[in-house]
Amino acid sequence: MELQKSLLPRHIRLMALGGAIGTGIFKGTSETVSIAGPAVIFSYLFAGLLLLVVMSAIAEMAIAYPGLNMKGFIRKAFGKKVSFVIGWLYCFMWLVVCVIEVIAAGSFLQYWFPSMSLWSLSFISAIFIVAINLMNVKRYGEFEFWFAGIKITMIVLFIVLGAGILFGIIPSNDTNYMQNYIQYDGFFPHGWSGVFSALLIVIFSYGGSELIGLTLTETKDAEKVLPKVIKGVIWRIVIFYTLPILIICGLIPWNEIGNQTSPFVQVLSTVGFNGSAHIMNFVLITAVLSAANSGIYGCTRMLFSLASEGEAPKLFSHVSKNGVPLYGVILSAIILVGGTFVAYFSPDRVFGYLMAIPGFTVSLVWISICLAQLKLRKTYAAMPHFKVWGFPYITSFTAIALIISCVAFAFSEQNRVSIMVCLGILIFLIIGAMIVDKKDKYQQLTITK
């Protein structure tokens, strides 16, 4: 059986937002703010510009080569070995992201169930997400549409509520919030170096938006739908990150934002809105579960693509009666459930270790997309009606900026554990690509003889 073309434009739009709006904003903001202070909004704006170029490159190539998905573009540009490495790396990234999201869900559940362990609550969250991904793709898309819709609605309400408190429209415990932007070493407490240091975690936060590049094989009229969806998604993502962070840094001093709960809940509790904090905590749980939901979708569809092209075991191309890549979901479930036990062994440092890994891998995937567009532009049969502007300078600048970010990450002492894991996986995949390539060449030679 084949994958079903059942996803509608509204499903795609909310899936892209759902994949990008998860732990990165609701829990990761505490880490990025601690690195750069209120000036971290510049990290989010710059990363948003990079994302815009990457998404536009995907849309351009989708119109030029209908029927291919994100991995197909990379394979067409650089061959099987590169697509093997990037495809499997993308699967690995999403599995790590899913683990992060369910552990985040567990940490938010502890707000209500403090006596329960982090790993047990994370385990329950993992089982719930796996069950959703066994539904057919239309039901999955509908579920994700409402899941993502809840968190987006609540982010908008948080912005309205927070702005009202900040400007004194809504009474609270304090009235002089604006001083939080200039006290405690000012708006740039760690200078521009802090802004740049936060960039990789911010890229992780935006990672998931490129998931659109994998939905092409399950979307009706993808070539027409994609450009419209991208135009709407980009500005929403940037706004949904920058405005809440500005409000958070205004309502509570940036150096008092803790890692134990979400900054969103902390802010509402601090200003005396404890009832709202409970509502927000519910939204946070749905938000990170939504991101994990998108993560398993991304992993299983990439595994399906790899298996269809002989770059993964054939069983991962098996599709159930519901149109679900069944064995991909089973593998994701095993790793997801197993990954929750990381929280058992190291509950305090689990986020620091895990969050840097997707940031590095997302950067590599985005670099590959940019380089593929640079190489393939001259091979188009006809120039697409939607294309990246400023070619090749804008695309080249984006690729260079992402490469610099990866190099800075590699030489950062605090990321030593994460980079060792990333480089180890990368070396393993490169060796695997060479083995698969030699095996294919041997089989072709045998057939020729």
Buried (B, 14 or more C-beta within 10 A) or exposed (E): EEBBBBBBBEBBBBBBBBBBBBBBBBBBBBBBBBBBBBBBBBBBBBBBBBBBBBBBBBBBBBBBBEEBBBBBBBBBBBEBBBBBBBBBBBBBBBBBBBBBBBBBBBBBBBBEEEEEBBBBBBBBBBEBBBEBBBBBBBBBBBBBBEBBBBBBEBBBBBBEBBBBBBEEEBEBEBEEBEEBBEEBEEBBBBBEEBBBBBBBBBBBBBBBBBBBBBBBBBBEEBBEBBBBBBBEBBEBBBBBBBBBBBBBBBBBBBEEBEBEBBBBBBBBBBBBBEEBBBBBBBBBBBBBBBBBBBBBBBBBBBBBBBBBBBBBEEBBBBBEEBBBBBBBBBBBBEBBBEBBEBBBEEBEEBBBBBBBBBBBBBBBBBBBBBBBBBBBBEEBEEEBEBBBEEBBEBBBBBBEBBBEBBEBBBEBEEBEEBBEBBEEBBEEBBEBBEEBBEEEEEEEEEEEE
